[in-house]
């Protein structure tokens, strides 16, 4: 498990932890959490499928490419009271449906075992920090590709309830609205807020699953996205990065902006339909003119052939981040 992930889900920025120690997710402000999100590659996302269940609650979500489970990104959701910005819940989700966008999304035995192993790693780490929790359900050491599995562990840590849950099912029946589901979520929910509504066990957010046409079998079946004119390249990511560098230079020329010596960092997500989503928090430069040009360039990238997972037999999202060094109006770090 990578260091950034450990920092996020176990240490929870600004929240002290330790066995039998009370946890307070409101020990720092919502603004502080949002500022901390800027340290991670990803950025704020707008997800129309998810809504809060109460008009008094707000929802803001962030995505970051994680890598703990192949082809699954981490989504962090903050549920808070609109009036005073006190946090009700912080939820970390590893949900296949977050970015693969298909309803009949059956998963292989290998994928399910990888997800189960990652869950077990989370459970062991949390137990080490929080002590023994209350367990419901069971997750065997080895899982198959047919049976459904669910396991939940809960900890009561004074001011906060913590819940770790895994759901794995390959069942699909449109008449009964039953769809394959593979997800892990780790929830930190405040239970010490005074003069606030009592939601008991009710969900604070809900998701409306929308049938989106499955996009499969791209022109070039590559593990990496393919930028136009990079189809025959053996290093598709380097080719894409260099194409973006050229586009930044062209836009600088068009705007008649000269760069003597500056560096621009760019970050974006190539989505499963080949479109590009800028990571605004990862497009940075000391030179604000160059930063603006960088964002405009990423926002106007052409449609690409998306990344394709042979293992999952479908398109997947792909995160990319790199630097552009410009001296005397020329890029000096082509790959």
N, C-alpha and C positions, 0 to 999 in steps of 0.2 A: 504494500500500500504506500502511495507516495506521500511525501512530507506535507504538501499543501493540503491533501485530503485529511490527514491526521489533524492538522491544525484546525481545519474547518469543523469537522463533525465531533471531535472529542474535546478539544480545548474551547471551542466556541469563543471567538474573540471577545475579550473583556469578561468572560464568565469563568470563575474559579471552579475547579472540580477536585475530586478526591473521594475516596471511599467514605461513605456516610456523611459527606459534606453537603450542605445545602447549596442549591444552584438557583441563581436568579438571572433570568435572561434579560431583565430590565435594569440590570446594574449599570448599563450604558444605554445611550439613547438610540433610537431607530436610525437617526442620522449617522451616528458612529458606525453602525453596522454597514450602512450603504457606502460610507467612505472606505471601509475595510474591503468591500467587494471590489474596489478598484485595483486591489493588489493581485487579483486573479484574472486570468485570461477568460473572457466570456462576455459578461456585461448583462445589462437589463434586457429582459424580453417581454413582449406582449403576447399573452396566450389567451385567445378568445374562448378556448374550451373551458377554462377554469374561471369560476366566479365565487365570491363569498356568499354565504347563506344568510347574511344579515346586513341590512343597509348601513349599520354603524361600523362595519368592519371594512378595512381596505386590504388589498392584496398586491404585492409587488414581488416579481420573480426574477431570478438571475440564472444564467446557464454557464457552465464551464465544462470544457472537454476534460474528462477525468482519466479514462484508461484503466480504471480498476476492473471493469468488466468490458470485454471487447464490444465496440459499437454501441455503448450505452453512455450517455452523458449524465452529469449530475445537475439536477435542478434544485435551487434553493428558493423556498417560498417564505416570505414574511407576511404574516396575517396580523393586523394591528387595528387599534381603535382610531378611527379618523379624527375624533375630537381632540385627543391628547397624544396620539402616536405611541401609546403604550403597546408593547408587543404581547399578543395573545399566544401566538405559536410561531416557531421556526421549524419548517419542515424541509428535510433533505430527501430528495427522491431520485432513485435510479429506476426509471420507468421506460421500458422499450417503446411504449406508445407515444412518449413525449416527442420523438423525432422520426420514427419510422412510418407513422401515419397510415397504417392499414389495419383493418378490423380482423381479418382472418390471418392473424400473425402468429402461426404456430412456430415453436422453437424446437431446435434439435436437442438431443440428449446431452451433447457436449456443452452447448450453451447453458442449459439448465443446471448442469453440474458446476460450471464456472460461477453462475449466479449464487448457487447454494454455498459454495466455498467462500465467496466474498461475504455472504451474510454471516457465516460462522465466524469469520475473522472479525467482523464488526461486533458480534455478540461477545466474543472472548475479550476484546479490548474494552468494551463498555463494562463488562462484569468485573474486570480488573480494577476499573476506576470507581464503579458505583456499587460493587458488591453483588450479591445474588438477587436477581429480579424474579418477578412472578411470571411463570412460563405457561403459555397455552399453545396447544398443537405440537406437532413434531416434524422434524426435518431429518430424514435418514442421511447417512454418510454418502451413499450413492443413490441418485435419483434416476428414474427412467423418463421416457418421452411421452407417456400416456397419463399416468396418475397425476392428480392435483395435490398440491402441498401448501400448507399454511402454518406459519409459526409466529408467535408474538411473545415478546418479553417486555415487561413493564417495570419501571423503577419509580418510586415516590421519593423525591429529593427535597423535601421541605417546601420550597416555593415553586418547584417545577416538577411536572410529571414527564417522564421520558418513556417513549415507546419505540421499539424496534420491531418491524414487521416485514415478512416476506410472503408473497403470494405467487404461486406458479401454477398455471392451468393452460392446457391446450384444447379445452372444450370450445366448440363453436356451434352455435345453433341460433340463426337469425330470428326464427319464429319466437324463441324464448328470450331474445336479446342477451344471449350468452356468448362472450367473445374470449379468445385467448388472452391471458393476462400474465405478465411477468414483471414484477416490480418489487423493489425494496424501499421502504421509507423509514426514516429516523426522525421522530417528532419530539420537540421540546415545547411543552405547553405550560404557560404560566397559570398557577392556581392560587396566587396570593393577591390578586388585584381587587381592591376594595371598590364598592359602589359600581361594579360592572355586572352585566347580565351573566347568569349561570347557565352555561350551555350543556352542563352535565356531560353525557357521552356523545352529543351531537357533533357531526362533522362541521368544521368551520368553513370549508370550501367544498365545492362540488364540481364535477366534470361532466360535460355533455359530450359523449363520444360522437363524432361526426364521420360518416363514411366518406373517406377521401380516396379517389382512384389510386390504386397501387401503381407506382412507377417503377418498372423493372426492365431488365435486359437493355442496358444502354448500348450505344453504338460501339463503345470501347469498354470492355469489361476490365476495368482497372481498379486496384485498391486505392488509387488516388484520383482526385478529380482531374479532368483534362481540359485545359484552356484551349480556345480556338487556335489552330496552327501548331499545337503541341502534340497532336495525335501520334506522330512518329518519333517523338522524343523518348529516350530511355530513362530520362530523369524528369518526369512530368511536373513534379513540384518545383524544381529549380527553373524549369521552362516557364511555369506559371508566374513564379516570383519575378523573373526577369521581364516578362511581359508587363506585369504591373509596374515595375520600375520605369519601363519605357513610357507607359501611359501617364505616369506622374510627370516625367520630363516634358511630354507633349502638352500637358495641361499647364505647366509652368510657362512654357513658351507661348502658349495661346494667351495667357494672362499677362505676358510680358514681365514676369517675375524672375529676377536673377538671384541664385543662391550661391554664396561664396563658399561657405563651409558649414553644413548643418546635417543633422541626422533625423530621419523620420522613422518611427515605428508604426507598422500597420498590422491589423489583425481582423480576420473576418471568418465567417462560417459559410462554407459551400453546402447548401441544403440539398435534400434528396431530389429536388426537381431541377437542380443545376443553378438555381438563383443564388445570389450572394447576400448575406446579412452582415453589415459592418459591426464590429465590436468597437463602439465609439470610445469606450474607456481604454482601449488598447491602441488607438490611433493618436500618437503623441509626438510632439516636437517642441523644443524651446522656441523655434520660429513659428509663430502662430499662423502666418501666411502659408507656410509649408504644411502645417497641420490641417488647415482648411482645405488645401489642395488634395492632401492625402485622403480625407474623408470623402470629398466629392468624387475622387477617382474610384474608390471602393464602392460607393453608392451607384456608380454607373458602369460597373464591370459587366461584360457580356455574359449571357447564359453559357454555362459550361456543361460538359458531360460529367454527371455526378460520380462520386466515389461508389464503388460496387463491392459488396462483401460476398465473396464466394462461399464463405461459411454460412451466412444467413440467406444467401440467394436473393438478395435484394439491394437496392440502393441504401446508403447510409450517409449521414452528415459528416463533414470533414472540417475540422478547425485548423486554421493556418495563421501564423504570426512570424514576421521577420522585420529586419531593418533595411532602410535605404540610406546609404551615405552619399551625399552630394558635395562635390568640390568643384568650384569654377563652373557651375551649372552642368556638371557631368556626373553620372553615377560611377562610383569607383569600387563598388562591391558586387559586381555581377557574379552569379554563380556558374 
